[in-house]
């Protein structure tokens, strides 16, 4: 993290400002501020008559273990200050009142313990006892917006043999769904997707499988088409069906309620796993991302992207958009649709889908904004997903990480897979044997970090660098997913892996978010979690992460149970049955 001393005007003649930290809020993808060079810190005594920050920098990344961490000074308290461009952390005497200073909003910083409580407040973990190739999945959400604009949904559907051939030795098979939804301009669209998207897709799949007349199976193309129909039909209901409804019964209140999911927007990432075939289909609309982790015989994991980001900066999407709207040079402007929306595929976002006349009519009758002068041939944005198919190998302990773009702004695909791979070993979990202790090098018994292989030190994250899996449905080498993430550039993070990552959470999704927000750098973690909306949005997005673990079930109960060790108490109280029959 880039550092700078922060000077505050106080009534007292002097104050001690320890470990002051600074980094810029400029997070635009096209204009990223580069890290400042390392410089020694200035003296701790400060000039209280000044409210400007000297241009000095140093590093707070600590290599100390827990045993080496000094006890906090009880005479000081940590604070966070934020202005329009920068974020600072510092220590102030406890006797001094915390108040805004020099145009900066000043907040008492969360302690590491308080930060952990906030990280884990919405974590959920489920043990899957269906013995159908999935043994566990973990979920967490950490808001930046208020309310959070992300959402998620999971469902396991028990499918009778009349619809699809059963698994060997069973009378049924399972269709398993996991979805993460990254909302923007509000929460209503992502909430709608949580409520009904899986149902829309499942109905299309049901009709497609029935038409094939079991035991025959639909073609791969027919299954992909069914998933796409589910997405597109739901978006049509959101964007267009509501318009007819409000014009037939004009009321501003009704229009506000009916059109809310159309006026906001959401990306969608949906995974569909068929237990009989072991095929995982990932449908992506927008810039959320799914990545597969697969362990190799040498003990290292390979990261494979199962989706490709769809934005105005993605060459294939730019080419598609220009082909669909010839003669419109501003269809993609500054990496955004018509210069405004970053994802090129999304649910809702009706201002990029309604005609000029419909937008004017809604504005004149109810509310809204003046249509863009660049609007010529809508729709410009589609909800139709790109679908990939991958053969899962549960016997190898495959896992998949699905997350909104807030995570991928902070960690690369390889880092995410390496962090989960190392987490499995640290937790003593053998993914091919449920929750039995692992005897592989890298488990607690062997110690991934501390051991030697062939006389050389093992790497911190057990992941192949620069390698990409080549299974069915892989999107090929994902250079974009392994570039230095935008937030790492913004924050100026330069620490090596051993000085950056920690392994202290029982929920794999929470573990990823902790390391995305700072890991070992507790000042960075606590500062970022202290910030509240709207200040937090300059430095971090809403975060929704799911980690799905494939392999034989630990307990063959036939049900889904809450893993209370990795679930927040509040979440455990509202758990509902997740199985349903078609």
C-alpha positions as CSV (number, residue, x, y, z in Angstrom):
1,X,0.0,0.0,0.0
2,X,1.3,3.5,-0.8
3,X,2.0,5.5,2.3
4,X,2.0,9.1,3.3
5,X,2.2,10.9,6.6
6,X,-1.1,12.5,7.5
7,X,-0.9,15.8,9.4
8,X,-3.9,16.9,11.4
9,X,-4.7,20.2,13.1
10,X,-5.3,19.6,16.8
11,X,-5.9,21.9,19.7
12,X,-2.9,20.5,21.5
13,X,0.5,21.6,20.7
14,X,1.7,18.3,19.3
15,X,0.4,14.7,18.7
16,X,2.0,11.4,17.7
17,X,0.9,10.1,14.3
18,X,2.2,6.5,14.0
19,X,2.1,4.4,10.8
20,X,0.2,6.9,8.6
21,X,-1.0,5.4,5.4
22,X,-2.2,6.9,2.1
23,X,-3.4,5.8,-1.2
24,X,-5.4,7.3,-4.0
25,X,-9.0,6.9,-4.8
26,X,-8.4,7.2,-8.6
27,X,-9.6,3.7,-9.6
28,X,-10.7,4.2,-13.2
29,X,-9.5,1.3,-15.4
30,X,-8.1,3.6,-18.1
31,X,-6.2,5.9,-15.7
32,X,-4.5,4.1,-12.8
33,X,-2.1,5.9,-10.5
34,X,1.2,4.1,-10.2
35,X,2.8,3.3,-6.8
36,X,5.0,5.8,-5.3
37,X,8.7,4.9,-4.8
38,X,9.7,3.6,-1.4
39,X,11.0,6.3,0.9
40,X,11.8,6.2,4.6
41,X,9.1,7.5,7.0
42,X,9.4,11.1,8.3
43,X,9.8,11.9,12.1
44,X,6.7,11.1,14.1
45,X,6.4,14.6,15.6
46,X,4.1,16.7,13.4
47,X,3.3,20.3,12.9
48,X,-0.2,20.8,14.2
49,X,-0.6,24.1,12.3
50,X,-0.7,22.3,9.0
51,X,-3.4,20.2,7.5
52,X,-1.6,19.1,4.3
53,X,0.0,15.8,3.8
54,X,3.8,15.7,3.0
55,X,4.7,13.7,-0.1
56,X,6.5,10.9,1.7
57,X,5.9,7.2,1.4
58,X,6.9,4.0,3.0
59,X,5.5,0.4,3.4
60,X,3.4,-1.0,6.2
61,X,3.4,-4.6,4.9
62,X,4.6,-6.6,7.9
63,X,6.3,-10.0,7.8
64,X,5.9,-10.5,11.5
65,X,4.1,-13.6,12.8
66,X,1.4,-13.4,15.4
67,X,4.1,-14.1,18.1
68,X,6.1,-11.1,16.8
69,X,3.3,-8.6,16.7
70,X,3.8,-6.0,19.4
71,X,1.0,-5.1,21.8
72,X,-1.0,-2.0,20.8
73,X,-0.2,1.2,22.6
74,X,-3.2,1.8,24.9
75,X,-2.6,5.6,24.7
76,X,-3.2,5.6,21.0
77,X,-6.2,4.8,18.8
78,X,-6.2,4.1,15.0
79,X,-8.3,6.3,12.7
80,X,-9.1,6.5,9.1
81,X,-9.4,9.8,7.1
82,X,-10.8,10.0,3.6
83,X,-11.3,12.9,1.2
84,X,-12.2,13.2,-2.4
85,X,-8.9,11.8,-3.6
86,X,-7.1,9.9,-0.9
87,X,-7.4,7.6,2.1
88,X,-5.2,7.9,5.2
89,X,-4.7,5.8,8.3
90,X,-3.0,7.1,11.5
91,X,-2.7,6.8,15.2
92,X,-4.1,9.6,17.5
93,X,-4.0,9.9,21.3
94,X,-7.1,8.5,22.9
95,X,-7.6,11.8,24.7
96,X,-8.2,13.6,21.4
97,X,-11.8,13.8,20.1
98,X,-12.2,12.3,16.6
99,X,-13.5,14.9,14.3
100,X,-13.3,15.9,10.7
101,X,-10.2,17.8,9.8
102,X,-8.8,19.7,6.8
103,X,-11.6,18.6,4.5
104,X,-11.2,14.9,5.5
105,X,-13.9,12.6,6.9
106,X,-12.3,11.0,10.0
107,X,-13.5,7.7,11.4
108,X,-12.4,5.5,14.3
109,X,-10.7,2.5,12.6
110,X,-12.1,-1.0,13.3
111,X,-9.9,-3.2,15.3
112,X,-8.7,-6.5,13.7
113,X,-11.3,-8.3,15.8
114,X,-14.1,-6.0,14.7
115,X,-13.0,-6.3,11.1
116,X,-13.2,-10.1,11.3
117,X,-16.8,-9.8,12.7
118,X,-17.7,-7.6,9.7
119,X,-16.1,-10.0,7.3
120,X,-17.9,-13.0,8.7
121,X,-21.3,-11.4,9.2
122,X,-22.9,-12.8,6.1
123,X,-20.9,-16.0,5.6
124,X,-22.7,-19.3,4.9
125,X,-21.4,-22.8,4.4
126,X,-23.3,-26.0,3.5
127,X,-22.5,-29.7,3.5
128,X,-24.1,-31.5,0.6
129,X,-24.9,-35.1,1.6
130,X,-26.4,-36.1,-1.8
131,X,-23.3,-38.1,-2.9
132,X,-23.7,-36.6,-6.4
133,X,-20.3,-35.1,-6.9
134,X,-20.5,-32.0,-4.6
135,X,-19.7,-32.2,-0.9
136,X,-19.7,-28.5,0.2
137,X,-20.1,-25.0,-0.9
138,X,-19.2,-21.7,0.9
139,X,-20.7,-18.2,0.4
140,X,-19.9,-14.8,1.7
141,X,-21.1,-11.2,1.0
142,X,-19.4,-8.0,2.1
143,X,-21.2,-4.8,1.2
144,X,-19.8,-1.6,0.0
145,X,-23.1,0.0,-1.2
146,X,-25.9,0.5,1.3
147,X,-27.9,-1.6,0.6
148,X,-25.7,-4.1,-1.1
149,X,-26.4,-4.3,-4.8
150,X,-25.1,-7.9,-5.2
151,X,-27.2,-11.0,-4.6
152,X,-26.8,-14.7,-4.9
153,X,-28.9,-17.9,-5.1
154,X,-28.4,-21.6,-4.9
155,X,-30.7,-24.6,-5.5
156,X,-30.5,-28.3,-5.9
157,X,-33.3,-30.0,-7.8
158,X,-34.0,-33.7,-7.7
159,X,-34.9,-34.8,-11.2
160,X,-37.0,-37.9,-11.7
161,X,-36.1,-40.5,-14.3
162,X,-39.1,-39.5,-16.4
163,X,-37.2,-36.3,-17.2
164,X,-33.6,-37.3,-17.2
165,X,-31.7,-40.6,-16.9
166,X,-30.8,-41.3,-13.2
167,X,-27.4,-41.6,-11.8
168,X,-26.0,-45.2,-11.6
169,X,-27.6,-47.0,-8.7
170,X,-30.2,-44.3,-8.1
171,X,-33.7,-43.5,-9.1
172,X,-33.0,-39.8,-9.7
173,X,-30.3,-37.4,-10.6
174,X,-29.5,-33.9,-9.3
175,X,-29.4,-30.6,-11.1
176,X,-27.4,-28.2,-9.0
177,X,-27.4,-24.4,-9.5
178,X,-25.3,-21.6,-8.1
179,X,-25.8,-18.0,-9.1
180,X,-24.1,-14.7,-8.3
181,X,-25.6,-11.4,-9.4
182,X,-23.7,-8.1,-9.6
183,X,-26.3,-5.3,-9.5
184,X,-25.7,-1.7,-10.5
185,X,-27.7,1.5,-10.2
186,X,-29.6,-0.2,-7.4
187,X,-30.4,-3.6,-6.0
188,X,-33.8,-4.4,-7.5
189,X,-32.6,-6.2,-10.6
190,X,-30.2,-8.5,-8.7
191,X,-32.9,-9.2,-6.2
192,X,-35.3,-10.2,-9.0
193,X,-32.6,-12.6,-10.4
194,X,-32.2,-14.2,-7.0
195,X,-35.9,-14.8,-6.8
196,X,-36.6,-16.3,-10.3
197,X,-33.6,-16.8,-12.6
198,X,-32.9,-20.4,-11.6
199,X,-36.6,-21.2,-11.9
200,X,-36.7,-19.7,-15.5
201,X,-33.7,-21.7,-16.5
202,X,-34.9,-24.9,-14.8
203,X,-38.2,-24.8,-16.6
204,X,-36.5,-24.4,-20.0
205,X,-34.2,-27.3,-19.2
206,X,-37.2,-29.4,-18.0
207,X,-39.0,-28.9,-21.3
208,X,-35.8,-29.6,-23.3
209,X,-35.1,-32.9,-21.5
210,X,-38.7,-34.0,-21.7
211,X,-38.7,-33.4,-25.5
212,X,-35.7,-35.7,-25.9
213,X,-37.7,-38.5,-24.2
214,X,-35.6,-40.2,-21.5
215,X,-33.4,-42.2,-21.6
216,X,-32.3,-40.2,-24.6
217,X,-30.6,-36.9,-23.8
218,X,-30.8,-33.5,-25.5
219,X,-27.9,-32.4,-27.6
220,X,-25.3,-30.1,-26.0
221,X,-26.5,-27.3,-28.3
222,X,-30.1,-27.8,-27.1
223,X,-29.1,-27.6,-23.5
224,X,-27.1,-24.4,-24.1
225,X,-30.0,-22.9,-26.0
226,X,-32.4,-23.7,-23.1
227,X,-30.2,-21.9,-20.6
228,X,-30.0,-18.9,-23.0
229,X,-33.8,-18.9,-23.4
230,X,-34.3,-18.8,-19.7
231,X,-32.0,-15.7,-19.4
232,X,-33.6,-13.9,-22.4
233,X,-37.2,-14.6,-21.5
234,X,-36.7,-13.3,-17.9
235,X,-35.0,-10.2,-19.2
236,X,-37.9,-9.6,-21.6
237,X,-40.3,-9.9,-18.7
238,X,-38.2,-7.4,-16.7
239,X,-37.7,-4.8,-19.4
240,X,-40.7,-5.0,-21.8
241,X,-43.6,-6.7,-20.1
242,X,-43.7,-4.1,-17.3
243,X,-44.0,-1.3,-19.9
244,X,-47.3,-2.6,-21.3
245,X,-48.6,-3.1,-17.7
246,X,-47.9,0.4,-16.5
247,X,-49.3,2.1,-19.6
248,X,-52.5,0.0,-19.3
249,X,-53.0,1.2,-15.7
250,X,-51.1,4.5,-15.3
251,X,-50.0,5.2,-11.8
252,X,-46.6,6.6,-10.7
253,X,-46.5,4.3,-7.7
254,X,-47.3,1.2,-9.7
255,X,-44.8,2.4,-12.4
256,X,-42.1,2.8,-9.7
257,X,-42.7,-0.7,-8.3
258,X,-43.1,-2.4,-11.7
259,X,-40.2,-0.8,-13.6
260,X,-37.7,-0.8,-10.8
261,X,-35.9,-4.0,-12.0
262,X,-35.8,-2.5,-15.5
263,X,-34.3,0.8,-14.5
264,X,-31.5,-0.7,-12.5
265,X,-29.3,-3.5,-13.9
266,X,-27.4,-6.6,-13.0
267,X,-24.8,-9.0,-14.4
268,X,-25.5,-12.7,-13.8
269,X,-23.2,-15.7,-13.5
270,X,-25.0,-19.1,-13.2
271,X,-23.5,-22.5,-12.9
272,X,-25.5,-25.6,-13.7
273,X,-24.0,-29.0,-12.7
274,X,-25.6,-32.2,-13.9
275,X,-24.7,-35.0,-11.4
276,X,-25.2,-37.9,-13.9
277,X,-22.9,-36.6,-16.6
278,X,-20.5,-34.5,-14.3
279,X,-20.8,-31.7,-16.8
280,X,-20.7,-28.1,-15.4
281,X,-22.2,-25.4,-17.6
282,X,-21.4,-21.8,-16.7
283,X,-23.6,-19.1,-18.2
284,X,-22.1,-15.6,-18.0
285,X,-23.9,-12.3,-18.7
286,X,-21.6,-9.4,-17.7
287,X,-18.3,-9.3,-15.9
288,X,-18.6,-11.7,-13.0
289,X,-16.3,-14.6,-13.3
290,X,-16.0,-18.3,-12.7
291,X,-12.6,-20.1,-12.3
292,X,-11.9,-23.8,-12.0
293,X,-9.1,-25.1,-9.7
294,X,-7.8,-28.6,-10.5
295,X,-4.9,-30.3,-8.7
296,X,-2.1,-31.8,-10.8
297,X,-0.1,-35.0,-9.9
298,X,2.8,-32.7,-8.7
299,X,0.4,-31.3,-6.0
300,X,0.1,-27.9,-7.7
301,X,-3.3,-26.5,-8.9
302,X,-4.1,-25.1,-12.3
303,X,-6.5,-22.2,-12.7
304,X,-8.9,-22.3,-15.7
305,X,-11.3,-19.5,-16.5
306,X,-14.8,-20.8,-17.2
307,X,-16.1,-17.4,-18.3
308,X,-14.8,-14.3,-20.1
309,X,-15.5,-10.8,-18.9
310,X,-18.0,-9.0,-21.2
311,X,-17.3,-5.3,-21.1
312,X,-16.6,-2.4,-23.5
313,X,-12.9,-3.2,-23.0
314,X,-13.2,-6.8,-24.2
315,X,-12.1,-7.0,-27.9
316,X,-14.6,-9.7,-28.8
317,X,-17.4,-7.8,-27.3
318,X,-16.4,-4.5,-29.0
319,X,-16.2,-6.4,-32.4
320,X,-19.7,-7.9,-31.8
321,X,-21.2,-4.5,-30.8
322,X,-19.8,-2.7,-33.8
323,X,-21.0,-5.4,-36.2
324,X,-24.5,-5.2,-34.7
325,X,-24.6,-1.4,-34.9
326,X,-22.7,-0.4,-38.0
327,X,-22.2,3.2,-38.7
328,X,-22.4,4.1,-34.9
329,X,-18.8,5.0,-34.0
330,X,-19.8,5.7,-30.4
331,X,-21.5,2.4,-29.7
332,X,-18.5,1.8,-27.5
333,X,-17.0,5.0,-26.1
334,X,-14.2,5.1,-23.6
335,X,-14.7,1.3,-23.0
336,X,-18.4,1.7,-22.2
337,X,-21.7,1.2,-24.1
338,X,-22.6,4.7,-25.5
339,X,-20.0,6.0,-23.1
340,X,-22.1,5.0,-20.0
341,X,-22.4,1.3,-19.1
342,X,-19.3,-0.8,-18.7
343,X,-20.8,-4.4,-19.1
344,X,-22.0,-5.1,-22.6
345,X,-24.4,-7.8,-21.4
346,X,-26.7,-7.4,-18.5
347,X,-30.3,-7.8,-17.2
348,X,-32.4,-4.7,-16.9
349,X,-30.6,-1.4,-17.9
350,X,-33.7,-0.5,-19.9
351,X,-32.3,2.8,-21.0
352,X,-30.0,0.8,-23.3
353,X,-32.9,-1.4,-24.6
354,X,-36.0,0.7,-24.8
355,X,-36.7,2.7,-28.0
356,X,-36.3,6.4,-28.0
357,X,-40.1,6.8,-28.2
358,X,-40.8,4.5,-25.2
359,X,-38.2,6.3,-23.1
360,X,-39.8,9.7,-23.9
361,X,-43.3,8.3,-23.1
362,X,-42.2,7.0,-19.8
363,X,-40.4,10.2,-18.9
364,X,-43.4,12.3,-19.8
365,X,-45.9,10.0,-18.1
366,X,-44.1,9.0,-15.0
367,X,-40.4,9.7,-14.5
368,X,-37.0,9.0,-16.0
369,X,-34.3,10.7,-17.9
370,X,-33.9,12.2,-21.4
371,X,-32.7,9.5,-23.8
372,X,-29.1,9.6,-24.8
373,X,-28.5,11.5,-28.1
374,X,-26.4,8.6,-29.2
375,X,-29.4,6.2,-29.0
376,X,-30.2,5.1,-32.5
377,X,-30.7,1.3,-32.9
378,X,-31.5,-0.2,-29.5
379,X,-31.2,-2.6,-27.9
380,X,-27.5,-2.2,-27.3
381,X,-27.2,-4.5,-24.3
382,X,-28.4,-8.1,-24.2
383,X,-29.0,-10.5,-21.3
384,X,-28.1,-13.5,-23.6
385,X,-25.2,-15.3,-21.8
386,X,-22.1,-17.0,-23.2
387,X,-22.3,-20.7,-22.0
388,X,-19.2,-22.9,-21.5
389,X,-19.1,-26.6,-20.7
390,X,-16.5,-28.3,-18.6
391,X,-16.2,-31.9,-17.5
392,X,-15.7,-31.9,-13.7
393,X,-13.5,-34.6,-12.1
394,X,-14.8,-35.0,-8.5
395,X,-12.2,-37.7,-7.9
396,X,-9.5,-35.1,-8.3
397,X,-11.1,-32.7,-5.9
398,X,-12.0,-30.0,-8.4
399,X,-13.4,-26.7,-7.1
400,X,-14.9,-23.6,-8.7
401,X,-14.8,-20.1,-7.5
402,X,-17.7,-17.8,-8.7
403,X,-17.5,-14.1,-7.8
404,X,-18.7,-10.7,-8.7
405,X,-16.0,-8.4,-10.3
406,X,-15.2,-6.9,-6.9
407,X,-13.0,-9.9,-6.1
408,X,-11.3,-10.0,-9.5
409,X,-10.4,-6.3,-9.1
410,X,-8.1,-7.4,-6.2
411,X,-6.9,-10.9,-7.0
412,X,-5.8,-12.8,-10.1
413,X,-7.3,-16.1,-11.2
414,X,-4.1,-17.9,-10.1
415,X,-4.0,-16.2,-6.7
416,X,-7.6,-17.2,-6.1
417,X,-7.0,-20.8,-7.0
418,X,-3.8,-20.9,-5.0
419,X,-5.4,-19.4,-2.0
420,X,-8.2,-22.0,-2.0
421,X,-5.7,-24.8,-2.7
422,X,-3.5,-23.8,0.3
423,X,-6.6,-23.2,2.4
424,X,-7.7,-26.8,1.8
425,X,-4.3,-28.0,3.1
426,X,-4.3,-25.7,6.0
427,X,-7.7,-26.9,7.0
428,X,-6.7,-30.5,6.7
429,X,-9.4,-31.2,4.1
430,X,-8.9,-33.8,1.5
431,X,-11.5,-32.9,-1.2
432,X,-11.5,-36.4,-2.5
433,X,-12.4,-37.8,0.9
434,X,-14.9,-35.3,2.3
435,X,-13.3,-33.8,5.4
436,X,-10.7,-36.4,6.3
437,X,-7.2,-35.0,7.1
438,X,-5.0,-34.6,4.1
439,X,-1.7,-36.5,4.0
440,X,-0.5,-34.7,0.9
441,X,2.5,-32.3,1.1
442,X,1.0,-29.0,2.0
443,X,-1.5,-30.3,4.6
444,X,-1.0,-29.3,8.3
445,X,0.9,-32.5,8.7
446,X,3.3,-31.6,6.0
447,X,3.3,-27.9,5.8
448,X,3.1,-26.4,2.4
449,X,5.2,-23.4,3.2
450,X,7.7,-25.0,5.5
451,X,8.7,-28.1,3.6
452,X,11.1,-28.9,0.9
453,X,10.6,-30.7,-2.4
454,X,13.7,-31.9,-4.1
455,X,15.9,-29.7,-1.9
456,X,14.0,-26.4,-2.7
457,X,11.6,-24.3,-0.7
458,X,7.9,-24.8,-1.6
459,X,6.1,-21.8,-2.9
460,X,3.5,-20.0,-0.8
461,X,0.5,-20.7,-3.1
462,X,0.4,-24.2,-4.6
463,X,-0.6,-23.0,-8.1
464,X,1.1,-23.4,-11.5
465,X,2.1,-19.9,-12.7
466,X,1.2,-19.1,-16.3
467,X,-0.5,-22.5,-16.8
468,X,-4.1,-22.9,-18.0
469,X,-6.2,-26.0,-18.0
470,X,-7.4,-27.3,-21.3
471,X,-10.6,-29.2,-20.4
472,X,-13.9,-28.9,-22.3
473,X,-15.4,-25.5,-22.1
474,X,-12.2,-23.8,-21.0
475,X,-11.9,-20.4,-22.5
476,X,-8.3,-20.8,-23.3
477,X,-5.4,-18.9,-21.8
478,X,-6.9,-16.1,-19.7
479,X,-4.3,-13.3,-19.9
480,X,-6.9,-10.8,-18.6
481,X,-7.5,-12.8,-15.5
482,X,-3.9,-13.0,-14.6
483,X,-3.0,-9.3,-15.2
484,X,-2.2,-7.2,-12.1
485,X,-5.7,-6.4,-10.7
486,X,-6.8,-2.7,-10.9
487,X,-7.1,-2.3,-7.1
488,X,-3.6,-3.7,-6.5
489,X,-2.3,-0.9,-8.8
490,X,-4.5,1.6,-7.1
491,X,-3.3,0.6,-3.6
492,X,0.3,0.2,-4.6
493,X,0.6,-3.4,-3.2
494,X,4.1,-4.7,-3.8
495,X,4.5,-7.3,-1.0
496,X,5.6,-10.8,-1.9
497,X,3.1,-13.7,-1.4
498,X,4.6,-14.7,1.9
499,X,4.1,-11.2,3.3
500,X,0.7,-10.8,1.9
501,X,-1.6,-13.8,2.5
502,X,-3.1,-15.3,5.6
503,X,-5.0,-18.5,6.4
504,X,-7.3,-18.0,9.4
505,X,-10.9,-18.4,8.2
506,X,-13.0,-21.6,8.2
507,X,-15.1,-20.4,5.3
508,X,-13.2,-20.5,2.0
509,X,-15.2,-17.6,0.5
510,X,-14.4,-15.4,3.6
511,X,-10.8,-16.5,3.3
512,X,-10.6,-15.1,-0.2
513,X,-12.2,-11.8,0.7
514,X,-9.9,-11.3,3.7
515,X,-6.9,-11.7,1.4
516,X,-8.4,-9.6,-1.3
517,X,-8.8,-6.7,1.2
518,X,-5.3,-6.8,2.7
519,X,-4.5,-10.2,4.2
520,X,-1.5,-9.8,6.4
521,X,-1.7,-6.0,6.1
522,X,-4.1,-5.5,9.0
523,X,-4.0,-1.7,8.6
524,X,-5.2,-2.0,5.0
525,X,-7.9,-4.6,5.9
526,X,-9.2,-2.6,8.8
527,X,-9.2,0.7,7.0
528,X,-11.1,-0.7,4.0
529,X,-13.7,-2.3,6.2
530,X,-14.1,0.8,8.3
531,X,-15.1,2.9,5.3
532,X,-18.9,3.2,4.8
533,X,-20.9,4.2,1.7
534,X,-20.3,6.5,-0.2
535,X,-16.6,6.6,0.7
536,X,-16.1,2.9,0.5
537,X,-17.1,2.7,-3.2
538,X,-14.0,4.6,-4.2
539,X,-11.8,1.8,-2.8
540,X,-13.8,-1.4,-3.0
541,X,-16.9,-2.8,-4.6
542,X,-19.7,-5.0,-3.2
543,X,-18.2,-8.5,-2.9
544,X,-20.1,-11.8,-3.4
545,X,-18.0,-15.0,-3.5
546,X,-19.0,-18.7,-3.8
547,X,-16.7,-21.6,-3.6
548,X,-18.0,-25.0,-4.7
549,X,-16.1,-28.2,-3.8
550,X,-16.5,-31.3,-5.9
551,X,-15.9,-34.8,-4.5
552,X,-17.7,-37.6,-2.6
553,X,-19.9,-36.4,0.2
554,X,-18.6,-36.7,3.8
555,X,-21.9,-37.8,5.1
556,X,-24.4,-39.5,2.7
557,X,-27.4,-38.1,4.4
558,X,-29.3,-37.3,1.2
559,X,-29.8,-33.7,2.4
560,X,-28.1,-30.4,2.7
561,X,-27.0,-29.3,6.1
562,X,-25.5,-26.1,7.5
563,X,-21.8,-26.2,8.3
564,X,-22.1,-24.2,11.5
565,X,-18.3,-23.8,11.9
566,X,-18.2,-21.6,8.8
567,X,-21.6,-20.0,9.0
568,X,-22.6,-16.8,10.7
569,X,-25.2,-17.4,13.5
570,X,-27.7,-15.0,11.8
571,X,-27.3,-16.9,8.5
572,X,-27.9,-20.3,10.3
573,X,-31.2,-19.0,11.6
574,X,-32.7,-18.2,8.2
575,X,-31.5,-21.3,6.3
576,X,-34.3,-22.9,4.3
577,X,-34.6,-26.3,2.6
578,X,-32.7,-26.0,-0.8
579,X,-33.9,-29.2,-2.4
580,X,-37.0,-29.2,-4.6
581,X,-38.6,-31.5,-7.2
582,X,-39.5,-30.4,-10.7
